[in-house]
Amino acid sequence: MSESNKAIRTLRLRVKDRHAKCLCTQAREVNFVWNFVNELSEKHTRRTGKFLSAYDLNQYTTGASKEGLSLHSQTVQAINEEFVARRMQFRKIRLSWRKSGGARRSLGWIPIKKSAIRYRNGQLHYQGQAISLWDSYGLVDYELGSGSFSEDSRGRWYFNTTVKVEKKHNTATQSIGIDLGLKECAVTSDGHHLIGRNYRQLEPSLRIAQRAHKKSLVKALHAKIKNRRKDELHKFSTKLAQEYGAIFVGNVSSNKLIKTRMAKSTLDAGWSSLKTMLEYKSAYAGGVFEVINESYTTQTCSCCGSIATSSPKGRIGLRIREWTCSDCGSVNDRDLNAAKNILALGHERLAGGIPTN
């Protein structure tokens, strides 16, 4: 299988609960190493004005197991690499501390490298331990890459790993545009709707549990909301990736909206998750995925292409869900019209060529 014909997939498998105590112990050690390099990096940067690289941090953490830590040496290196990557991403001298106790305890996380794990006889072998999990993917058929163990809010542990899979040959010839929104999470140019709003549906039950101080029930409801959202997004994105050869999505961003009164609906919509799913699933299916500048797609009539005086504009226009074009007389649904314009812009970009830089 050639490298150009491969795609990277991330598999997530549930670890059996009897291993939770051991993994929690290692997660606390991970937090200790993270906080150590966090403090070390901050002091070095303030003193010299230079950032420590992952290689530099590895020199300071070499021999950690001799000091009483049970972590694999490559796990320590993986922590350093992740720290440097997140520091560059957020452009901060010091990142948040990882807390091992208290009400705001950090969820468990143990990064692992490819060479530190083996999968044999239905079990994952890591650092001399045989870890049992529910293998729903058949890991014996894959070459495991780097990954991690992670904990959710209910104390359940998961094994996450990257694998290389062969891309499928996509025979679909149709293309589709997607408009992302709040009232409906996504509307496609062929009229399909993804409602979303899972948090709103379970909000009354969540409110009652919070007032009754039922912490375990609150965590279970939050997990249920998250699972419902992921399930809907996965089904929606899988269907589109399989049926369409080209998918175009508007470049709407949640960074500004989460600072307004629309923050709850924005976070509940899960735009970033949907874009990520569409991107890797399109690559796996052999299709095209592009993010399109959606400026004026709501105001422009998809029939005549003009920005009519009757089209919705500004914040006041957010309440207008359907409007009639004053130029051609066509009746346009707000989101469907935007999705059709995004599709048209996507076709123009493909026809003109996609820049590589």
One Martini backbone bead per residue (centre of mass of N, CA, C, O) as a GRO file, in nm:
protein
  357
    1MET     BB    1   0.091   0.039   0.028
    2SER     BB    2   0.082   0.352  -0.040
    3GLU     BB    3   0.110   0.659   0.111
    4SER     BB    4  -0.101   0.812  -0.082
    5ASN     BB    5  -0.325   0.568   0.000
    6LYS     BB    6  -0.339   0.696   0.289
    7ALA     BB    7  -0.507   0.710   0.610
    8ILE     BB    8  -0.590   0.870   0.912
    9ARG     BB    9  -0.698   0.707   1.211
   10THR     BB   10  -0.906   0.721   1.505
   11LEU     BB   11  -0.919   0.509   1.783
   12ARG     BB   12  -1.183   0.417   2.028
   13LEU     BB   13  -1.146   0.237   2.340
   14ARG     BB   14  -1.268   0.054   2.597
   15VAL     BB   15  -1.173   0.018   2.921
   16LYS     BB   16  -1.158  -0.177   3.174
   17ASP     BB   17  -1.231  -0.103   3.507
   18ARG     BB   18  -0.989  -0.263   3.654
   19HIS     BB   19  -0.769  -0.035   3.539
   20ALA     BB   20  -0.825   0.246   3.674
   21LYS     BB   21  -0.632   0.265   3.919
   22CYS     BB   22  -0.364   0.248   3.760
   23LEU     BB   23  -0.420   0.488   3.566
   24CYS     BB   24  -0.455   0.705   3.785
   25THR     BB   25  -0.167   0.689   3.893
   26GLN     BB   26  -0.029   0.770   3.624
   27ALA     BB   27  -0.180   1.041   3.586
   28ARG     BB   28  -0.045   1.181   3.830
   29GLU     BB   29   0.240   1.163   3.708
   30VAL     BB   30   0.182   1.328   3.460
   31ASN     BB   31   0.114   1.587   3.614
   32PHE     BB   32   0.390   1.620   3.745
   33VAL     BB   33   0.554   1.651   3.483
   34TRP     BB   34   0.399   1.885   3.360
   35ASN     BB   35   0.449   2.088   3.597
   36PHE     BB   36   0.754   2.082   3.581
   37VAL     BB   37   0.788   2.184   3.282
   38ASN     BB   38   0.622   2.439   3.320
   39GLU     BB   39   0.805   2.575   3.532
   40LEU     BB   40   1.075   2.550   3.385
   41SER     BB   41   0.998   2.706   3.126
   42GLU     BB   42   0.924   2.973   3.259
   43LYS     BB   43   1.195   3.039   3.398
   44HIS     BB   44   1.370   3.027   3.140
   45THR     BB   45   1.222   3.248   2.976
   46ARG     BB   46   1.250   3.484   3.186
   47ARG     BB   47   1.569   3.469   3.190
   48THR     BB   48   1.635   3.437   2.852
   49GLY     BB   49   1.389   3.448   2.623
   50LYS     BB   50   1.368   3.133   2.586
   51PHE     BB   51   1.268   2.831   2.456
   52LEU     BB   52   1.201   2.513   2.524
   53SER     BB   53   1.245   2.219   2.396
   54ALA     BB   54   1.185   1.889   2.385
   55TYR     BB   55   1.483   1.814   2.398
   56ASP     BB   56   1.549   1.979   2.652
   57LEU     BB   57   1.340   1.841   2.840
   58ASN     BB   58   1.462   1.555   2.818
   59GLN     BB   59   1.722   1.623   2.983
   60TYR     BB   60   1.557   1.685   3.257
   61THR     BB   61   1.385   1.386   3.249
   62THR     BB   62   1.604   1.201   3.275
   63GLY     BB   63   1.551   0.942   3.503
   64ALA     BB   64   1.261   0.938   3.640
   65SER     BB   65   1.239   0.634   3.730
   66LYS     BB   66   1.472   0.664   3.956
   67GLU     BB   67   1.266   0.867   4.131
   68GLY     BB   68   0.975   0.676   4.128
   69LEU     BB   69   0.862   0.654   3.853
   70SER     BB   70   0.635   0.450   3.639
   71LEU     BB   71   0.696   0.569   3.381
   72HIS     BB   72   0.757   0.573   3.069
   73SER     BB   73   1.001   0.722   2.894
   74GLN     BB   74   0.815   0.788   2.640
   75THR     BB   75   0.596   0.933   2.801
   76VAL     BB   76   0.769   1.169   2.891
   77GLN     BB   77   0.830   1.263   2.601
   78ALA     BB   78   0.532   1.306   2.520
   79ILE     BB   79   0.480   1.532   2.722
   80ASN     BB   80   0.686   1.732   2.610
   81GLU     BB   81   0.568   1.751   2.323
   82GLU     BB   82   0.284   1.846   2.408
   83PHE     BB   83   0.367   2.101   2.556
   84VAL     BB   84   0.503   2.246   2.316
   85ALA     BB   85   0.257   2.242   2.127
   86ARG     BB   86   0.064   2.406   2.321
   87ARG     BB   87   0.245   2.655   2.356
   88MET     BB   88   0.240   2.732   2.054
   89GLN     BB   89  -0.066   2.749   2.018
   90PHE     BB   90  -0.116   2.966   2.275
   91ARG     BB   91   0.120   3.160   2.334
   92LYS     BB   92   0.267   3.067   2.616
   93ILE     BB   93   0.469   3.047   2.891
   94ARG     BB   94   0.217   2.936   3.063
   95LEU     BB   95   0.031   2.679   3.156
   96SER     BB   96  -0.186   2.488   3.285
   97TRP     BB   97  -0.250   2.311   3.548
   98ARG     BB   98  -0.242   1.984   3.665
   99LYS     BB   99  -0.493   1.827   3.853
  100SER     BB  100  -0.521   1.559   4.113
  101GLY     BB  101  -0.736   1.732   4.283
  102GLY     BB  102  -1.046   1.803   4.355
  103ALA     BB  103  -1.305   1.963   4.188
  104ARG     BB  104  -1.073   2.040   3.944
  105ARG     BB  105  -0.992   1.783   3.824
  106SER     BB  106  -0.808   1.633   3.603
  107LEU     BB  107  -0.830   1.444   3.351
  108GLY     BB  108  -0.711   1.164   3.251
  109TRP     BB  109  -0.365   1.135   3.106
  110ILE     BB  110  -0.177   0.907   2.870
  111PRO     BB  111   0.085   0.912   2.683
  112ILE     BB  112   0.184   0.725   2.381
  113LYS     BB  113   0.397   0.524   2.204
  114LYS     BB  114   0.440   0.295   1.966
  115SER     BB  115   0.686   0.127   2.113
  116ALA     BB  116   0.507   0.084   2.401
  117ILE     BB  117   0.310  -0.108   2.232
  118ARG     BB  118   0.096  -0.407   2.239
  119TYR     BB  119  -0.098  -0.656   2.046
  120ARG     BB  120  -0.223  -0.948   2.226
  121ASN     BB  121  -0.469  -1.165   2.269
  122GLY     BB  122  -0.678  -0.914   2.321
  123GLN     BB  123  -0.435  -0.734   2.437
  124LEU     BB  124  -0.276  -0.466   2.599
  125HIS     BB  125   0.073  -0.394   2.606
  126TYR     BB  126   0.190  -0.200   2.898
  127GLN     BB  127   0.441  -0.198   3.103
  128GLY     BB  128   0.376  -0.517   3.179
  129GLN     BB  129   0.073  -0.490   3.098
  130ALA     BB  130  -0.258  -0.631   3.073
  131ILE     BB  131  -0.503  -0.474   2.875
  132SER     BB  132  -0.840  -0.463   2.875
  133LEU     BB  133  -1.080  -0.452   2.599
  134TRP     BB  134  -1.320  -0.328   2.373
  135ASP     BB  135  -1.296  -0.476   2.054
  136SER     BB  136  -1.458  -0.312   1.779
  137TYR     BB  137  -1.213  -0.321   1.537
  138GLY     BB  138  -0.971  -0.510   1.524
  139LEU     BB  139  -0.647  -0.458   1.601
  140VAL     BB  140  -0.497  -0.695   1.450
  141ASP     BB  141  -0.536  -0.533   1.158
  142TYR     BB  142  -0.338  -0.321   1.287
  143GLU     BB  143  -0.109  -0.051   1.305
  144LEU     BB  144   0.001   0.094   1.573
  145GLY     BB  145   0.016   0.405   1.707
  146SER     BB  146  -0.002   0.672   1.851
  147GLY     BB  147  -0.131   0.781   2.185
  148SER     BB  148  -0.385   0.717   2.449
  149PHE     BB  149  -0.504   0.769   2.771
  150SER     BB  150  -0.849   0.834   2.876
  151GLU     BB  151  -1.074   1.032   3.071
  152ASP     BB  152  -1.382   1.073   3.190
  153SER     BB  153  -1.626   1.214   3.399
  154ARG     BB  154  -1.700   0.895   3.502
  155GLY     BB  155  -1.416   0.720   3.502
  156ARG     BB  156  -1.362   0.637   3.214
  157TRP     BB  157  -1.159   0.443   3.001
  158TYR     BB  158  -0.941   0.507   2.711
  159PHE     BB  159  -0.821   0.402   2.391
  160ASN     BB  160  -0.596   0.585   2.178
  161THR     BB  161  -0.542   0.547   1.818
  162THR     BB  162  -0.340   0.534   1.536
  163VAL     BB  163  -0.417   0.458   1.188
  164LYS     BB  164  -0.366   0.296   0.879
  165VAL     BB  165  -0.560   0.343   0.581
  166GLU     BB  166  -0.726   0.273   0.303
  167LYS     BB  167  -0.839   0.430   0.052
  168LYS     BB  168  -1.119   0.503  -0.108
  169HIS     BB  169  -1.316   0.483  -0.398
  170ASN     BB  170  -1.477   0.755  -0.528
  171THR     BB  171  -1.791   0.761  -0.730
  172ALA     BB  172  -1.892   1.026  -0.667
  173THR     BB  173  -2.042   1.331  -0.839
  174GLN     BB  174  -2.151   1.490  -0.622
  175SER     BB  175  -2.235   1.802  -0.462
  176ILE     BB  176  -2.202   2.008  -0.152
  177GLY     BB  177  -2.356   2.244   0.066
  178ILE     BB  178  -2.284   2.409   0.393
  179ASP     BB  179  -2.477   2.552   0.654
  180LEU     BB  180  -2.401   2.706   0.953
  181GLY     BB  181  -2.583   2.704   1.272
  182LEU     BB  182  -2.820   2.743   1.546
  183LYS     BB  183  -3.109   2.652   1.497
  184GLU     BB  184  -2.932   2.487   1.290
  185CYS     BB  185  -2.649   2.324   1.252
  186ALA     BB  186  -2.734   2.209   0.950
  187VAL     BB  187  -2.749   2.296   0.593
  188THR     BB  188  -2.820   2.181   0.283
  189SER     BB  189  -2.851   2.222  -0.066
  190ASP     BB  190  -3.071   1.958  -0.061
  191GLY     BB  191  -3.240   1.996   0.237
  192HIS     BB  192  -3.082   1.905   0.475
  193HIS     BB  193  -3.110   1.848   0.837
  194LEU     BB  194  -2.937   1.957   1.145
  195ILE     BB  195  -3.036   2.030   1.454
  196GLY     BB  196  -2.962   1.938   1.739
  197ARG     BB  197  -2.982   2.064   2.056
  198ASN     BB  198  -2.915   1.866   2.307
  199TYR     BB  199  -2.898   2.050   2.553
  200ARG     BB  200  -3.189   2.166   2.539
  201GLN     BB  201  -3.339   1.892   2.580
  202LEU     BB  202  -3.177   1.830   2.878
  203GLU     BB  203  -3.193   2.085   3.063
  204PRO     BB  204  -3.420   2.026   3.270
  205SER     BB  205  -3.285   1.772   3.395
  206LEU     BB  206  -3.021   1.913   3.472
  207ARG     BB  207  -3.140   2.126   3.664
  208ILE     BB  208  -3.258   1.932   3.873
  209ALA     BB  209  -2.989   1.786   3.945
  210GLN     BB  210  -2.834   2.040   4.041
  211ARG     BB  211  -3.035   2.125   4.271
  212ALA     BB  212  -2.997   1.825   4.411
  213HIS     BB  213  -2.688   1.743   4.410
  214LYS     BB  214  -2.642   1.524   4.162
  215LYS     BB  215  -2.346   1.448   4.041
  216SER     BB  216  -2.373   1.178   3.887
  217LEU     BB  217  -2.616   1.270   3.712
  218VAL     BB  218  -2.482   1.510   3.578
  219LYS     BB  219  -2.259   1.349   3.437
  220ALA     BB  220  -2.452   1.163   3.277
  221LEU     BB  221  -2.594   1.391   3.117
  222HIS     BB  222  -2.347   1.509   2.981
  223ALA     BB  223  -2.271   1.244   2.837
  224LYS     BB  224  -2.536   1.218   2.679
  225ILE     BB  225  -2.509   1.477   2.519
  226LYS     BB  226  -2.238   1.411   2.386
  227ASN     BB  227  -2.326   1.141   2.250
  228ARG     BB  228  -2.554   1.256   2.079
  229ARG     BB  229  -2.389   1.456   1.918
  230LYS     BB  230  -2.180   1.255   1.799
  231ASP     BB  231  -2.384   1.070   1.661
  232GLU     BB  232  -2.506   1.279   1.466
  233LEU     BB  233  -2.241   1.372   1.332
  234HIS     BB  234  -2.151   1.097   1.227
  235LYS     BB  235  -2.395   1.026   1.051
  236PHE     BB  236  -2.393   1.280   0.876
  237SER     BB  237  -2.093   1.268   0.770
  238THR     BB  238  -2.100   0.981   0.651
  239LYS     BB  239  -2.321   1.025   0.440
  240LEU     BB  240  -2.177   1.252   0.282
  241ALA     BB  241  -1.903   1.104   0.219
  242GLN     BB  242  -2.050   0.869   0.051
  243GLU     BB  243  -2.243   1.059  -0.157
  244TYR     BB  244  -2.000   1.275  -0.190
  245GLY     BB  245  -1.723   1.419  -0.370
  246ALA     BB  246  -1.810   1.720  -0.265
  247ILE     BB  247  -1.738   1.944   0.015
  248PHE     BB  248  -1.893   2.251   0.137
  249VAL     BB  249  -1.794   2.496   0.387
  250GLY     BB  250  -1.835   2.731   0.597
  251ASN     BB  251  -1.622   2.979   0.786
  252VAL     BB  252  -1.746   2.963   1.049
  253SER     BB  253  -1.693   3.100   1.380
  254SER     BB  254  -1.685   3.061   1.746
  255ASN     BB  255  -1.493   3.275   1.886
  256LYS     BB  256  -1.702   3.520   1.895
  257LEU     BB  257  -1.980   3.389   1.987
  258ILE     BB  258  -1.879   3.289   2.282
  259LYS     BB  259  -1.896   3.615   2.379
  260THR     BB  260  -2.197   3.587   2.374
  261ARG     BB  261  -2.538   3.502   2.405
  262MET     BB  262  -2.468   3.252   2.189
  263ALA     BB  263  -2.281   3.040   2.331
  264LYS     BB  264  -2.455   2.790   2.391
  265SER     BB  265  -2.538   2.730   2.092
  266THR     BB  266  -2.253   2.719   1.974
  267LEU     BB  267  -2.142   2.478   2.145
  268ASP     BB  268  -2.381   2.279   2.073
  269ALA     BB  269  -2.330   2.251   1.760
  270GLY     BB  270  -2.034   2.154   1.667
  271TRP     BB  271  -1.860   2.265   1.421
  272SER     BB  272  -1.571   2.156   1.451
  273SER     BB  273  -1.643   1.855   1.457
  274LEU     BB  274  -1.778   1.845   1.179
  275LYS     BB  275  -1.536   1.935   1.011
  276THR     BB  276  -1.343   1.712   1.098
  277MET     BB  277  -1.514   1.473   1.000
  278LEU     BB  278  -1.537   1.559   0.701
  279GLU     BB  279  -1.237   1.562   0.637
  280TYR     BB  280  -1.151   1.261   0.711
  281LYS     BB  281  -1.383   1.117   0.554
  282SER     BB  282  -1.318   1.229   0.274
  283ALA     BB  283  -1.030   1.120   0.259
  284TYR     BB  284  -1.111   0.819   0.297
  285ALA     BB  285  -1.325   0.834   0.041
  286GLY     BB  286  -1.189   1.030  -0.190
  287GLY     BB  287  -1.261   1.323  -0.144
  288VAL     BB  288  -1.377   1.664  -0.115
  289PHE     BB  289  -1.263   1.931   0.110
  290GLU     BB  290  -1.401   2.267   0.176
  291VAL     BB  291  -1.343   2.596   0.285
  292ILE     BB  292  -1.568   2.873   0.265
  293ASN     BB  293  -1.634   3.193   0.198
  294GLU     BB  294  -1.948   3.327   0.345
  295SER     BB  295  -1.975   3.598   0.238
  296TYR     BB  296  -2.303   3.696   0.152
  297THR     BB  297  -2.477   3.425   0.135
  298THR     BB  298  -2.743   3.529   0.269
  299GLN     BB  299  -2.795   3.791   0.080
  300THR     BB  300  -2.771   3.619  -0.163
  301CYS     BB  301  -2.923   3.518  -0.440
  302SER     BB  302  -2.944   3.193  -0.580
  303CYS     BB  303  -3.086   3.279  -0.857
  304CYS     BB  304  -2.955   3.586  -0.944
  305GLY     BB  305  -2.699   3.703  -0.754
  306SER     BB  306  -2.822   3.925  -0.576
  307ILE     BB  307  -2.833   4.204  -0.350
  308ALA     BB  308  -3.104   4.263  -0.200
  309THR     BB  309  -3.303   4.476  -0.011
  310SER     BB  310  -3.468   4.216   0.123
  311SER     BB  311  -3.236   4.107   0.259
  312PRO     BB  312  -3.072   3.992   0.521
  313LYS     BB  313  -2.929   4.218   0.778
  314GLY     BB  314  -2.761   4.169   1.027
  315ARG     BB  315  -2.895   4.127   1.340
  316ILE     BB  316  -3.187   4.183   1.256
  317GLY     BB  317  -3.180   3.947   1.027
  318LEU     BB  318  -3.187   3.685   1.211
  319ARG     BB  319  -3.514   3.660   1.216
  320ILE     BB  320  -3.496   3.599   0.915
  321ARG     BB  321  -3.597   3.292   0.744
  322GLU     BB  322  -3.769   3.440   0.508
  323TRP     BB  323  -3.738   3.561   0.161
  324THR     BB  324  -3.792   3.807  -0.096
  325CYS     BB  325  -3.683   3.887  -0.394
  326SER     BB  326  -3.678   4.208  -0.546
  327ASP     BB  327  -3.564   4.115  -0.837
  328CYS     BB  328  -3.702   3.800  -0.896
  329GLY     BB  329  -3.919   3.677  -0.667
  330SER     BB  330  -3.787   3.477  -0.493
  331VAL     BB  331  -3.811   3.224  -0.248
  332ASN     BB  332  -3.607   3.224   0.055
  333ASP     BB  333  -3.424   3.028   0.249
  334ARG     BB  334  -3.180   3.116   0.443
  335ASP     BB  335  -3.001   2.848   0.467
  336LEU     BB  336  -3.041   2.728   0.183
  337ASN     BB  337  -2.929   2.970   0.028
  338ALA     BB  338  -2.643   2.960   0.152
  339ALA     BB  339  -2.572   2.670   0.061
  340LYS     BB  340  -2.591   2.728  -0.245
  341ASN     BB  341  -2.367   2.947  -0.247
  342ILE     BB  342  -2.141   2.766  -0.139
  343LEU     BB  343  -2.147   2.569  -0.375
  344ALA     BB  344  -2.081   2.777  -0.598
  345LEU     BB  345  -1.807   2.865  -0.476
  346GLY     BB  346  -1.677   2.584  -0.487
  347HIS     BB  347  -1.683   2.556  -0.796
  348GLU     BB  348  -1.506   2.805  -0.855
  349ARG     BB  349  -1.254   2.704  -0.705
  350LEU     BB  350  -1.211   2.444  -0.868
  351ALA     BB  351  -1.194   2.585  -1.147
  352GLY     BB  352  -0.943   2.783  -1.050
  353GLY     BB  353  -0.804   2.659  -0.821
  354ILE     BB  354  -0.605   2.547  -0.551
  355PRO     BB  355  -0.411   2.679  -0.340
  356THR     BB  356  -0.105   2.575  -0.167
  357ASN     BB  357  -0.057   2.837   0.043
   0.00000   0.00000   0.00000
